């Protein structure tokens, strides 16, 4: 994923969040306004005051159909509100995932974890348009936002009429209209892919807030610490011995995977420290070796990048000196090839 593309995507996510909020707000406002208007115009004539007492002449078949109409309107706007709410969750999820990637330097060793999780979220919630929250949560959050009490009132009035009214053909038309409209809206809601929840198998992410705080409070790293660049004398890199012993060789490219780098070195890289100009010591040992290993040659880092969990450096070598072999590095873990040389 290109960082430039992700930056533009992040900007578009912000616009889409605003659009989703407007859709949600307008749907809620219009839904409630229309239902309130239907109930008010339909029931105002039913309220009567006689001798200081208020009476409500409900249910009647005519006003019961008013309730059914109000129910159908509320269902339609409820689904539209659910769409806006889901999109808000969708774009907020994507913008948060993108912001975490963009807030870390490209050389950060933990960036690949955030990047892989961001890939999964963009694929699921943008390209395949799945929902980041379950349909049950969509319904409940939507009810809490606006619709709960309105649904409760309308449903109670419908049930009241369904129990009391005479069971004639008009009554059964009303029942059918209520049931069919509810089923149709439910089918549309359940089957539309934008409401289908997909739980992702995400990798565990470090706390991004703590990482930001560490970067804000970080102190300058000790530049006097020499960095050991080790390699296995039994593997394909054993030929580097002859390379380093050649006095005519003045610079070498070098690289390590994050799994072979000591935690304190990774910590410095993740905080944005550069290894440029740091002195290094080359040494080699066997796969099970522990103890003191002789230094083959010293050098100084001229260029350094740490991207995608790979440390790549270019080292200018110091003049070859047999006396450098009198220097030692202490190997505690033969699998850790890049670590600070302790004096």
C-alpha positions in Angstrom: 0.0 0.0 0.0 1.5 3.3 -1.1 1.7 5.9 1.8 0.6 8.7 -0.6 -2.5 6.7 -1.5 -3.3 6.1 2.2 -2.9 9.8 3.0 -5.5 10.6 0.3 -7.7 7.8 1.6 -7.5 9.2 5.1 -8.7 12.6 3.9 -11.6 11.0 2.0 -12.6 9.0 5.1 -13.0 12.3 7.0 -15.3 13.6 4.3 -17.3 10.4 4.3 -17.7 10.5 8.1 -19.3 14.0 7.8 -21.6 12.8 5.0 -22.7 9.8 7.0 -23.4 12.0 10.0 -25.6 14.3 7.8 -27.5 11.3 6.4 -28.1 10.0 9.9 -29.2 13.3 11.2 -31.5 14.1 8.3 -33.1 10.6 8.4 -33.8 10.8 12.1 -35.2 14.3 11.8 -37.5 13.5 8.8 -38.6 10.2 10.2 -39.6 11.6 13.6 -41.2 14.7 12.0 -43.3 12.7 9.6 -44.4 10.2 12.2 -45.3 13.0 14.7 -47.3 14.7 12.0 -49.2 11.6 11.1 -50.0 10.9 14.8 -50.9 14.5 15.5 -53.2 15.0 12.5 -54.8 11.6 13.1 -55.4 11.7 16.8 -56.1 15.4 17.6 -59.7 14.9 16.8 -59.9 11.9 19.1 -59.1 13.8 22.2 -62.2 15.4 23.8 -62.7 17.4 27.0 -66.1 17.0 28.7 -66.9 18.2 32.2 -63.2 18.7 33.0 -62.3 15.2 31.9 -60.2 14.1 28.9 -61.3 11.2 26.8 -59.6 9.4 23.9 -62.0 7.8 21.3 -59.5 5.2 20.2 -59.3 2.6 18.7 -61.3 3.1 15.5 -60.5 1.3 12.3 -59.7 4.6 10.5 -57.3 5.8 13.1 -55.8 2.3 13.5 -54.8 2.6 9.8 -53.1 5.9 10.7 -51.0 3.9 13.2 -50.1 1.3 10.5 -49.0 4.1 8.1 -46.9 5.7 10.9 -45.3 2.2 11.5 -44.4 1.8 7.8 -42.9 5.3 7.7 -40.9 4.7 10.8 -39.6 1.3 9.5 -38.4 3.0 6.2 -36.6 5.8 8.0 -35.3 3.4 10.6 -33.5 1.5 7.9 -32.2 4.7 6.3 -30.9 5.8 9.7 -29.3 2.4 10.2 -27.5 3.0 6.9 -26.1 6.3 8.0 -25.1 4.9 11.4 -23.3 1.9 9.9 -21.5 4.1 7.5 -20.3 6.3 10.4 -18.9 3.2 12.1 -17.4 2.0 8.8 -15.6 5.3 8.0 -14.6 5.9 11.6 -13.0 2.4 11.7 -11.1 3.0 8.5 -10.0 6.5 9.4 -8.7 5.3 12.8 -6.8 2.4 11.2 -5.3 4.8 8.6 -4.3 7.3 11.2 -2.4 4.8 13.2 -0.3 3.8 10.2 0.3 7.4 9.2 1.3 8.4 12.7 4.2 6.0 12.8 7.5 6.6 11.0 8.2 4.3 8.1 11.2 2.8 9.9 9.1 1.8 12.9 9.4 -2.0 13.5 5.8 -2.3 14.6 4.4 -0.5 11.6 3.9 -3.8 9.6 1.4 -5.0 12.2 -0.8 -1.8 11.9 -0.4 -1.9 8.1 -1.5 -5.5 7.8 -4.6 -4.8 10.0 -5.3 -1.7 8.0 -5.2 -3.8 4.8 -7.8 -6.2 6.2 -10.1 -3.5 7.3 -9.9 -1.6 3.9 -10.6 -4.9 2.0 -13.5 -5.9 4.2 -15.2 -2.5 5.0 -14.4 -0.5 1.8 -13.9 -2.9 -1.1 -16.3 -5.6 0.0 -18.5 -3.1 1.9 -19.1 -5.2 5.0 -20.1 -3.8 8.3 -17.7 -3.4 11.2 -20.5 -3.9 13.7 -23.1 -6.6 14.0 -26.7 -6.2 12.9 -27.9 -6.6 16.5 -25.7 -3.6 17.5 -26.9 -1.6 14.6 -30.5 -2.1 15.6 -29.9 -1.3 19.3 -27.7 1.8 18.7 -30.3 3.1 16.2 -33.1 2.6 18.6 -31.2 4.4 21.4 -30.4 7.3 19.1 -34.1 8.2 18.3 -36.6 5.5 17.6 -37.1 3.5 20.8 -39.9 5.4 22.4 -41.6 6.1 19.1 -41.7 2.4 18.2 -42.9 1.6 21.6 -45.9 4.0 21.4 -46.8 3.1 17.8 -46.6 -0.6 18.5 -48.7 -0.3 21.7 -51.4 1.6 19.8 -51.3 -1.0 17.0 -51.7 -3.9 19.5 -54.5 -2.1 21.3 -56.4 -1.8 18.1 -55.6 -5.3 17.0 -57.2 -6.6 20.3 -60.2 -4.4 20.5 -61.4 -3.8 16.9 -64.0 -5.9 15.1 -62.4 -8.7 13.0 -63.8 -7.8 9.5 -62.1 -7.8 6.1 -60.7 -4.3 6.7 -59.2 -5.4 9.9 -57.3 -8.3 8.1 -56.2 -5.9 5.4 -54.6 -3.8 8.2 -53.0 -6.8 9.8 -51.6 -7.9 6.4 -50.3 -4.5 5.6 -48.5 -4.3 8.9 -47.0 -7.8 8.7 -46.0 -7.6 5.0 -44.3 -4.2 5.4 -42.4 -5.4 8.4 -41.3 -8.6 6.7 -40.2 -6.7 3.5 -38.1 -4.2 5.5 -36.6 -6.9 7.6 -35.6 -8.9 4.5 -34.0 -5.9 3.0 -32.2 -5.1 6.2 -30.8 -8.6 6.7 -29.8 -9.3 3.1 -28.2 -6.0 2.2 -24.4 -6.5 2.2 -23.7 -3.2 3.8 -25.3 -4.4 7.0 -23.6 -7.8 7.0 -21.0 -8.0 9.8 -17.6 -9.4 9.2 -15.3 -10.1 12.1 -11.7 -9.8 11.1 -8.8 -11.9 12.3 -6.6 -9.0 13.4 -3.1 -9.2 14.9 -2.6 -7.7 18.4 -1.5 -4.1 18.1 0.6 -2.3 20.7 -1.1 0.6 22.4 -0.7 3.5 19.9 -1.3 6.1 22.6 1.7 4.8 24.6 3.8 4.8 21.5 3.0 8.5 20.9 3.7 9.3 24.5 7.0 7.5 24.4 8.0 9.5 21.3 7.1 12.8 23.0 9.1 11.9 26.1 12.0 10.2 24.5 15.6 11.3 25.4 18.6 11.3 23.1 20.1 7.9 22.6 23.7 7.3 23.7 25.7 7.7 20.4 28.8 6.2 22.1 27.4 2.7 22.1 29.0 0.6 19.4 26.6 -1.6 17.4 27.6 -5.2 16.9 26.8 -6.6 13.4 27.2 -10.3 13.7 26.7 -13.2 11.3 26.8 -17.0 11.4 30.1 -18.5 10.4 28.4 -21.7 9.3 25.9 -20.1 6.9 26.1 -18.4 3.5 27.4 -15.2 5.1 30.6 -17.0 6.2 32.2 -15.6 3.0 31.9 -12.2 4.5 34.9 -13.0 6.6 37.2 -12.8 3.6 35.4 -9.7 2.5 36.0 -7.9 5.8 39.6 -9.1 6.0 40.3 -7.5 2.6 41.9 -4.1 3.2 40.8 -2.9 -0.2 37.2 -3.1 0.7 36.0 0.3 2.0 32.2 -0.2 2.3 29.6 -2.9 2.5 25.8 -3.1 2.4 24.2 -5.0 5.4 20.7 -6.0 6.5 18.8 -7.8 9.2 15.3 -9.1 9.8 13.6 -7.8 12.9 13.8 -11.2 14.5 17.6 -11.0 14.6 17.7 -7.5 16.2 18.0 -7.0 20.0 14.9 -5.4 21.6 16.8 -2.2 22.8 17.9 -1.6 19.2 14.4 -2.1 17.9 13.1 0.3 20.6 15.5 3.0 19.4 14.5 2.5 15.8 10.8 2.6 16.6 11.2 5.9 18.4 12.7 7.4 15.3 16.4 7.4 16.3 18.8 7.1 13.4 21.8 4.8 13.4 23.6 7.0 11.0 27.2 7.8 11.9 27.2 5.1 14.7 30.3 3.0 15.0 29.8 -0.7 14.3 31.8 -3.9 15.0 31.6 -6.9 12.7 31.9 -10.4 14.3 30.9 -13.9 13.5 30.1 -17.0 15.6 28.5 -20.5 15.3 24.8 -21.2 15.8 25.2 -22.4 19.4 28.1 -20.2 20.5 28.0 -18.1 23.7 30.9 -16.1 25.0 33.5 -13.7 23.6 33.7 -13.4 19.8 36.6 -11.5 18.1 35.9 -8.4 16.2 36.7 -8.7 12.5 36.6 -5.0 11.6 35.1 -1.7 12.7 33.2 0.7 10.6 30.7 3.6 10.6 27.1 3.6 9.3 26.6 6.0 6.4 23.0 5.1 5.5 20.2 3.4 7.4 16.5 2.5 6.8 14.1 0.3 8.8 11.0 -0.5 6.8 8.8 -3.5 6.8 10.7 -5.2 9.6 14.0 -5.1 7.6 17.0 -3.0 8.7 19.2 -2.0 5.8 22.4 -0.2 6.3 25.5 0.9 4.4 28.8 0.8 6.4 32.0 2.6 5.5 34.8 0.4 6.9 37.7 1.6 8.9 41.2 0.8 7.7 42.0 -2.8 8.2 43.9 -3.4 11.4 45.0 -6.8 12.8 44.9 -5.2 16.3 41.1 -4.9 16.0 40.8 -8.6 16.5 42.0 -8.0 20.1 38.5 -6.5 20.7 35.7 -8.8 21.8 32.0 -8.8 21.7 30.0 -10.7 24.3 27.4 -13.1 22.7 24.6 -14.0 25.0 22.1 -15.2 22.4 23.6 -16.5 19.1 20.3 -15.8 17.3 20.5 -12.1 18.1 22.9 -10.8 15.5 22.5 -7.0 15.9 23.0 -5.6 19.4 24.8 -2.9 21.3 28.4 -3.8 22.3 28.7 -3.5 26.0 32.0 -2.2 27.4 
